[in-house]
Amino acid sequence: MHVVGERLAELRRTAGLSVRAAASAAGVNLSTIYRIEHGLVAPREATVRALLARYGVPDATPLLRLLRGERAPAWYDAPDVPLHLVEELALEQQAQVLYTYGTHYVPPWLQTPAYTAAVHPGAETLTQRRQEELDGRHLWAILDHAALADPPLTGADDRRELLEAVQAAAKQPHIAVQIARPSAQTGLLHTGPPFTLLRFAERDRPDELVLHLPAGPVLVADPGQVESHHLVFARLSLAAFRVKETFDVVNAIRET
């Protein structure tokens, strides 16, 4: 329970609360909070829920799953990894294939440190770890043309680095990159949030969907929504530049 305790301690400190305030919120004594945070005792589920509510954390699922032994601790359970990303990262690690697309959005597996710093300051180390953990998994990414032509980067060197990173990733045998054609040419416009579809190695395990919303990822297991996004991805792929055209398209963006 050391991992759970470390996470609870970090959340308390982030919330700016004392051990006494935590004990009061959970209805326990000071020594109990101390023992929980130092991994000396496993907290009750009700205690975890009360503490997280006091810390302003709406979803207790990641910690409760650890507490129940439903999954083993992993690198993304470290206190410096945002708790609201844990469930997504856990599924990501279990997936065999990831299909991802988003308007004006470069997915984390293809981002450069400068790009991550611009869109998610402080997440550079986490993004690098996700890229490292992708090794052995297959990624199929459809990138919006505008995301590469007009990224949130002011320096020419940073923009060039992003384009080179996309081309370097496209050379990898386990990564397929397509660039979407402008919707004015295809008549196909996806107005929903960026999304990632996860496919697992187990034949009887259904795919899952992650919607990348501003407030954080939303995991969707509903078969209807998963299937509809597979159809969207398939249409986008058919309308996009082919994989073998990616280098030429990126070079054209660089020249522009």
C-alpha positions in Angstrom: 0.0 0.0 0.0 3.1 2.2 -0.2 2.1 3.5 -3.6 -1.4 4.5 -2.4 0.0 6.2 0.6 2.6 8.2 -1.4 -0.2 9.3 -3.8 -2.5 10.4 -1.0 0.4 12.3 0.7 1.2 14.2 -2.5 -2.4 15.0 -3.1 -2.7 16.4 0.4 0.4 18.6 -0.1 -0.8 19.8 -3.5 -4.1 20.8 -1.8 -2.2 22.7 0.8 -3.7 20.8 3.7 -2.1 19.7 6.9 -2.2 16.1 8.3 -4.7 17.4 10.9 -7.0 18.7 8.2 -6.8 15.4 6.4 -7.6 13.5 9.6 -10.6 15.7 10.3 -11.9 15.2 6.8 -11.6 11.4 7.0 -12.8 11.1 10.6 -9.7 9.4 11.8 -6.8 10.4 14.1 -3.5 11.9 13.1 -1.5 8.7 13.5 -3.8 6.9 11.1 -3.1 9.5 8.3 0.6 9.2 9.1 0.5 5.4 8.8 -1.5 5.5 5.6 0.8 8.0 3.9 3.9 6.0 4.9 2.5 2.7 3.7 2.3 1.2 7.1 -1.5 0.4 6.9 -4.0 0.0 4.1 -6.7 2.7 4.2 -10.4 1.8 4.0 -12.2 2.6 0.8 -14.4 5.1 2.7 -11.3 6.8 4.0 -9.8 7.1 0.5 -13.1 8.6 -0.8 -13.3 11.1 2.0 -9.7 12.2 1.6 -9.9 12.6 -2.2 -13.2 14.6 -1.9 -11.4 16.9 0.6 -8.4 17.2 -1.8 -10.7 18.2 -4.7 -10.2 14.9 -6.6 -13.5 13.8 -8.1 -12.6 10.3 -9.3 -11.3 7.7 -6.7 -11.2 4.8 -9.2 -7.4 4.7 -9.9 -6.6 4.4 -6.2 -9.4 2.1 -5.3 -8.4 -0.3 -8.0 -4.9 -0.4 -6.5 -6.3 -0.8 -3.0 -8.5 -3.8 -4.1 -5.6 -5.4 -5.9 -7.4 -5.2 -9.2 -4.1 -4.2 -10.9 -0.4 -4.1 -10.0 1.4 -0.8 -9.3 3.1 0.6 -12.4 5.3 3.6 -13.4 2.3 5.8 -13.9 1.3 5.4 -10.3 4.2 7.7 -9.3 3.0 10.7 -7.4 4.2 13.1 -10.1 1.9 11.6 -12.7 -1.5 13.3 -12.7 -4.1 11.0 -11.2 -6.7 11.7 -13.8 -4.4 10.2 -16.5 -3.7 6.9 -14.6 -6.6 4.9 -16.0 -5.8 6.0 -19.6 -2.2 5.2 -19.2 -3.0 1.8 -17.7 -5.2 0.9 -20.8 -2.5 2.3 -23.1 0.1 -0.1 -21.6 -2.3 -3.0 -22.2 -3.1 -2.1 -25.8 -1.5 -3.8 -28.8 -2.6 -1.1 -31.3 -3.5 2.5 -30.9 -5.5 4.5 -33.5 -5.5 8.2 -32.9 -6.7 11.4 -34.5 -7.4 15.0 -33.5 -8.0 18.3 -35.2 -5.2 20.8 -34.5 -3.6 18.2 -32.3 -0.4 16.2 -32.4 -0.7 13.1 -30.2 1.8 12.7 -27.3 3.6 9.9 -29.0 4.8 12.2 -31.8 5.3 15.4 -29.8 8.7 17.1 -29.3 9.6 18.6 -25.9 9.0 22.1 -27.2 5.5 21.1 -28.4 4.6 19.5 -25.1 5.9 22.5 -23.2 3.7 24.7 -25.3 0.4 22.7 -24.9 1.0 20.9 -21.5 3.7 22.8 -19.5 5.5 20.5 -17.1 4.5 17.3 -18.9 7.7 16.8 -20.9 9.0 13.9 -18.8 5.7 12.1 -18.8 5.3 12.5 -22.6 8.9 11.2 -23.1 8.0 8.1 -20.9 4.9 7.5 -23.0 6.9 7.5 -26.2 9.4 5.1 -24.7 6.7 2.8 -23.5 5.2 2.7 -27.0 8.1 0.4 -28.0 6.6 -2.9 -29.3 3.1 -1.4 -29.7 1.6 -0.3 -33.0 0.5 3.3 -33.5 -1.6 4.5 -36.4 -1.9 8.3 -36.3 -3.8 10.6 -38.6 -2.6 14.1 -38.2 -4.5 17.2 -39.1 -2.7 19.2 -41.7 -3.1 22.4 -39.7 -1.6 20.8 -36.6 1.7 20.6 -38.5 1.4 23.7 -40.6 0.5 26.0 -37.8 1.5 24.4 -34.4 1.7 26.5 -31.2 5.4 27.1 -31.7 6.9 30.5 -32.4 10.5 29.5 -33.3 11.4 28.2 -36.7 13.8 25.7 -35.2 11.0 24.3 -32.9 8.6 23.9 -35.9 11.3 22.2 -38.0 12.1 19.9 -35.1 8.4 18.9 -34.9 8.2 18.0 -38.6 11.5 16.1 -38.4 10.1 14.1 -35.4 7.0 13.2 -37.3 9.1 12.0 -40.2 11.4 10.0 -37.9 8.4 8.3 -36.3 7.0 7.5 -39.7 10.2 5.5 -40.4 9.5 3.1 -37.5 8.0 -0.2 -38.6 5.4 -0.1 -35.8 4.2 3.4 -36.6 1.9 4.5 -39.5 1.4 8.3 -40.0 -1.1 9.8 -42.3 -1.8 13.5 -42.9 -5.4 14.4 -43.3 -6.4 16.4 -46.4 -8.2 19.7 -45.9 -11.9 19.1 -45.3 -12.7 21.5 -48.2 -11.2 18.9 -50.5 -12.7 15.8 -48.9 -16.0 17.1 -47.6 -15.3 15.1 -44.4 -15.1 17.1 -41.2 -14.8 15.5 -37.7 -16.1 18.1 -35.2 -15.7 15.9 -32.1 -12.8 16.0 -29.7 -9.4 14.2 -30.4 -9.7 10.5 -29.7 -7.7 7.3 -29.5 -9.0 3.8 -30.0 -7.3 1.0 -28.2 -7.2 -2.6 -29.5 -5.9 -5.4 -27.2 -4.2 -8.6 -27.9 -6.9 -10.7 -26.2 -9.3 -11.8 -29.0 -12.3 -11.7 -26.7 -11.5 -8.3 -25.2 -13.5 -5.4 -26.8 -11.8 -2.2 -28.0 -12.0 0.9 -25.9 -12.2 4.6 -26.7 -10.5 7.5 -25.1 -11.9 11.0 -25.7 -9.2 13.7 -25.1 -11.2 16.5 -23.5 -9.8 19.8 -22.1 -10.7 18.7 -18.6 -9.0 15.3 -19.0 -9.5 12.0 -20.8 -12.8 10.2 -20.8 -12.8 6.4 -21.2 -15.6 4.9 -23.2 -16.4 1.2 -23.4 -19.8 1.5 -25.0 -19.7 -0.7 -28.1 -21.8 1.7 -30.1 -19.6 4.7 -29.5 -16.4 2.6 -30.0 -17.7 1.4 -33.4 -18.8 4.8 -34.5 -15.4 6.2 -33.9 -13.8 3.2 -35.8 -16.0 4.2 -38.7 -14.9 7.9 -38.4 -11.2 6.8 -38.3 -11.7 4.6 -41.3 -13.3 7.4 -43.3 -10.5 9.8 -42.3 -7.9 7.3 -43.3 -9.4 6.7 -46.7 -9.7 10.5 -47.3 -6.1 11.3 -46.0 -2.9 11.3 -47.9 -1.6 7.7 -48.1 1.1 6.6 -45.7 3.8 6.6 -48.4 3.0 10.2 -49.1 3.6 11.4 -45.6 7.3 12.4 -46.2 6.4 14.5 -49.3 3.5 16.2 -47.5 5.6 17.1 -44.5 8.4 18.4 -46.7 5.8 20.6 -48.5 4.8 22.0 -45.1 8.4 22.7 -44.3 9.0 24.6 -47.5 5.8 26.6 -46.9 
